Amino acid sequence: MKKLFTGVFVLMVLFSLTISAEAFDSKSIYRDEGMAAYAGWYEYTDGVYTDTFIQATTSNDGTDIYVDIWTYDENTGDSSGKWGYMFTQEDVFTIDKKLESATLSPVDIELYVYDWNTDTYTMETVTIAAQWTGEGDVMKSSSKSIFKYDDFTSKYSDKSSFREATATGSINDEDLGTSDFGELIKFKSVSMYMEK
């Protein structure tokens, strides 16, 4: 599921194209550029599964941070989910332009906590931190697409670089160990919408 989420992320956030505005009454252009790192940890202890995912994305606007923690106790059948998102303009996330490393400094984030057994929500604030180290070669990808319908045309173009990574992290100073998967990403994208 995490890898599916990541695939969607890569497709959604990624270069530029040039196009004539000839014969169009209106044109809107949206550009997105930035860098990101994500990692996931799986743990199984005494019948309890824990799945933790952390992602940080930086752009000119600031940094977006997302956390997702899922727990299932096979001894009792109890399960719970925690997730949270925050945006900050503080300098809490750094990533090397060559995708060699990244660091998310300790940051407090508020999580929604959902208990499937009681169907109730509570809130919890945790402190998270993570460090990534790039591994292997830097890979590149790009794509372009166009959609036309009557007087409406949309175009999308993206270009990205990505590199597999291992990560270490902590939640409330509790060590997560080495991640089971991770990646560092650099992306550019342009979306253009035109109407006659």
ZISUL-V227180 format. One record per residue. D_LAST is the distance of its C-alpha to the last C-alpha in Angstrom with 2 decimals. Layout:
d_last=D_LAST
d_last=D_LAST
This chain:
d_last=40.33
d_last=40.20
d_last=39.16
d_last=36.34
d_last=35.19
d_last=35.44
d_last=33.40
d_last=30.58
d_last=30.96
d_last=30.84
d_last=27.70
d_last=25.94
d_last=27.05
d_last=26.86
d_last=24.56
d_last=22.22
d_last=19.77
d_last=18.25
d_last=14.83
d_last=13.08
d_last=10.06
d_last=9.70
d_last=6.75
d_last=4.49
d_last=4.85
d_last=6.71
d_last=8.98
d_last=12.22
d_last=15.22
d_last=18.42
d_last=21.61
d_last=24.88
d_last=28.17
d_last=31.73
d_last=34.87
d_last=36.53
d_last=39.78
d_last=40.83
d_last=44.08
d_last=45.81
d_last=49.45
d_last=51.29
d_last=54.76
d_last=57.37
d_last=60.58
d_last=63.18
d_last=60.82
d_last=57.97
d_last=54.59
d_last=52.33
d_last=48.86
d_last=47.42
d_last=44.03
d_last=42.97
d_last=39.72
d_last=38.81
d_last=35.50
d_last=35.21
d_last=32.32
d_last=32.02
d_last=31.81
d_last=35.04
d_last=36.51
d_last=35.77
d_last=38.83
d_last=39.13
d_last=42.42
d_last=43.28
d_last=46.89
d_last=48.03
d_last=51.71
d_last=53.63
d_last=57.41
d_last=58.73
d_last=62.12
d_last=60.94
d_last=57.60
d_last=56.01
d_last=52.53
d_last=50.36
d_last=47.08
d_last=46.19
d_last=42.82
d_last=41.29
d_last=38.52
d_last=38.61
d_last=36.68
d_last=38.72
d_last=38.44
d_last=42.07
d_last=43.02
d_last=44.11
d_last=42.41
d_last=42.86
d_last=41.88
d_last=42.84
d_last=40.06
d_last=41.88
d_last=41.86
d_last=45.63
d_last=46.11
d_last=44.71
d_last=46.37
d_last=45.50
d_last=48.08
d_last=49.67
d_last=47.30
d_last=47.76
d_last=45.17
d_last=45.29
d_last=45.12
d_last=44.65
d_last=47.65
d_last=47.46
d_last=50.61
d_last=49.95
d_last=53.48
d_last=53.31
d_last=49.53
d_last=49.64
d_last=47.77
d_last=49.40
d_last=48.36
d_last=49.92
d_last=49.52
d_last=50.26
d_last=50.47
d_last=48.82
d_last=49.01
d_last=48.27
d_last=48.73
d_last=47.13
d_last=48.48
d_last=46.36
d_last=47.87
d_last=47.32
d_last=44.66
d_last=41.23
d_last=38.64
d_last=35.09
d_last=31.96
d_last=28.32
d_last=25.35
d_last=21.73
d_last=19.32
d_last=15.82
d_last=14.17
d_last=11.47
d_last=10.90
d_last=8.96
d_last=5.18
d_last=6.68
d_last=8.77
d_last=11.81
d_last=14.63
d_last=18.12
d_last=21.14
d_last=24.63
d_last=28.08
d_last=31.26
d_last=35.02
d_last=37.49
d_last=41.23
d_last=43.58
d_last=45.81
d_last=48.75
d_last=48.95
d_last=51.63
d_last=51.04
d_last=52.66
d_last=52.14
d_last=54.55
d_last=56.54
d_last=57.06
d_last=56.51
d_last=54.01
d_last=55.45
d_last=53.48
d_last=50.11
d_last=49.68
d_last=46.28
d_last=43.99
d_last=41.32
d_last=39.98
d_last=36.30
d_last=34.20
d_last=30.41
d_last=27.13
d_last=23.62
d_last=20.00
d_last=17.09
d_last=13.50
d_last=10.47
d_last=6.87
d_last=3.80
d_last=0.00
